[in-house]
Amino acid sequence: MTSKHWAVVAVTAAVITLALTSCNDENPVAVQDWVSASASGAGKTEFFGLYFPAGMPGTGTDCPYTWQDPAFCVIDFGLWTELPSGRWRIRDMTVYELAFSWRDDGEIEPRKTGYDIVVANANLDSSFSGPTWGTWNLYSFADELMFTGTFTGTFENGIPAVHFVGQGTGVYQGQQMRGDIGRSPDDAGYNMYGWILEPGTL
């Protein structure tokens, strides 16, 4: 992850957070109107963006819990067991992640922009590489639970790449989300791609 990519993340994080917070505080109807319009379109909405642990160096963000190298903002370490083989079995580690995403028209995709509470499991070797799986709850920056789901993937030297699926809650009930998160930004500057299916297209 280059310093250029993360400099963009820092600016973007501040702009998106301010925009969504202002919308919720000053004009809460705007959010509901957007949800209703999106649902009535009954289609598939693709998104792309950035996903990373809060406090990642170079992002201009803070980890409100405990930072653990190489890339974890840890709420609860869960249970770590070192096996006789030298491998690590990790269960129920809870981490705090940030997501910022946009639609193809350049507008912010609020349904995949917020903070993610992830409960992760993994079986890792001495290089911290191996399979990982778990659950996630995505909240808006106004603390509204939006989507819940599961993920599977692999760690490589302590950095995960995962595929995720989820379902909407509250005003997003009936919507489904899925996508992929890479270990680092691609040439376009993003490491997260996915789509949301609204009711009527499932």
N, C-alpha and C positions, 0 to 999 in steps of 0.2 A: 504494500500500500504506500504510494508515494506521498511526499509532503504536499504536493500540488493537489492531489485528490482530497486529502484531509483538510486542506485549507478551504476548499469549496464546501466540504461538509460543514465546517464550522460556521460559515456565513449562512448556508442554507438552513441549518438547524435553528439559528436565531430568527431568521425571517419567517420560517414556517410556524415556529412556536408562537411568535408574536401575532401572526395573522390569525391562527386558529383560536388563540386565547381571546383576542379582541372580538372575534365573531361570536364566541360563546358568551362573553361577558356583556357586550354591548348590543348584540342583535341575535339572541338565541333562536329566533324564528328562522333566521337564514339557514342554520344547520338543518332544521326540520324540513324546510322547503327543498333543500338540496337532496335530502334523503328521499322525499316523496317523488321528486322529479326523476331521480336515478331509478327508483323501483318501477315507476310507470314506464320507463324505457324498456324494461324487461329484456336485457341483453347481456353480453359478455364484455366486461371492461378490463382491458389489459393495463398493467402498471409496471413501472420500473423505478429503481431507486437505490438507496443506500441503507445498509443494516449493519450495526456495529455495537459493541459494548459501550455503555456510558462510561466516560472517562478515558476512552482510547486516546493515547498520546497523539497530538496534532489535530484533534477534532474540535478543540475549544469547549468540550463538554466535561462535566464533572460526574464522577461515580459517587452517588450518595450513600454507598455502603462500603465494602472493602475491595480495593483493587488488588487483583492477583495476576501477576505475569503468567503467560504472555498476553492474554486478552480476556480477562474475566472481571466483571463487576459483580461481586458475590454478595448475595443477601444471606444465604445459608450454605455452608460447605457440604452439608449432607453427610454421607458415610463414605469414607475412602478406605479401601482395604488393599494392602499390598500382598499379592499372592506369592507362594514359594518360587514361581517362575520369574518373578520380577515384574510381572504385569500389575496394573492397577484396575481395581473394580470400583467404579464410582456410582453411587446411587443417591438420587434425590438432591442433587446440588441445584440450588435456586439462584439464578442470575438475572441481572437487569440489563436489558438491551434497548436500543433506540432504532426506530424505523422512520425513514422519510421517503415518500414516494410521489410520483407524478403519473398522470395519464398521458396518452399519446398526443393530446391536444395541448400539452404543456401545463395544464392546470394541476394543482395539488390533488392527490388522491387521499382524502381524509380517512378513508377506511383502512389504509395501511400506513398511516402516519401517527406515531405516538410512542408509547413505551411498552415493552414486552416483558412480562414476568415468565421466565422459562424454568421449568423443572427438568433437569437433564440427568441422564444415565449414560455411562460409557464403560467400555472395556478397552484399556489402553496399554500399549507396551512402554518400554523405557523411554522412547522418543515422544511419548504422549500422542501416539497415532493409533487409530482403531475405530470401531463402530460406536455410534452414539444414537440415542433416541430419547423421546420424552414428550412433554406437553407444554403448551404456551397459552397465555392469556394476554391479548392485546388491548391496551387502554389508550384512549385519546389523552392529549395533554390537559384536558379538563377532567381527567380521572373517570371517564365513562368506559365501562367494559364494552368493547365492540365485537371482538371475535375471540373464539377459543378453538384450540386444535391440537394436533400432534405433529411430530417431525421425526424423520430418520435421516441419518447421514454418516459421515466419517470425519474424524479428527486427523490432521496431519501436522505433526510438530506443534500440537496444542491449539491449532486453528481449525474450526469446523467448517464444513460445507454440508448443507442440508436441503432436503425437500420437505415442504410443509403443506398441510391441508387443514382447513378450519371451517367453522360455521358461525354465522352472525348471531348476535344476541340483541335484545332490546329492539331499537328501531331498525336494526339490520337483520332481524329474525328472518330465516328462510334463505338468506344469501350464503353462498359457499365461496371459499377462497382456496387457492392453491398456488404454489410457486417454488422457486429455488433461490437459495442464497449461496453465493460463492465465497471463497476465502479472502478474495481481494477484488478491488474494482477492475473491470475490464477496460479495453481501450476507450470505451465511451465514458468511462468514469463511474460506472454503476456495478454493484455486486448482487442486486436483487431484482428478479423478474417474476411476474405472475399474473394472475387474472382473477376476477370476481364474477360469479354467475348470479344474476338476479332471479327472483322467482319468475317462473314462466319459461325459463330456458333450461331447466334441469331435466 
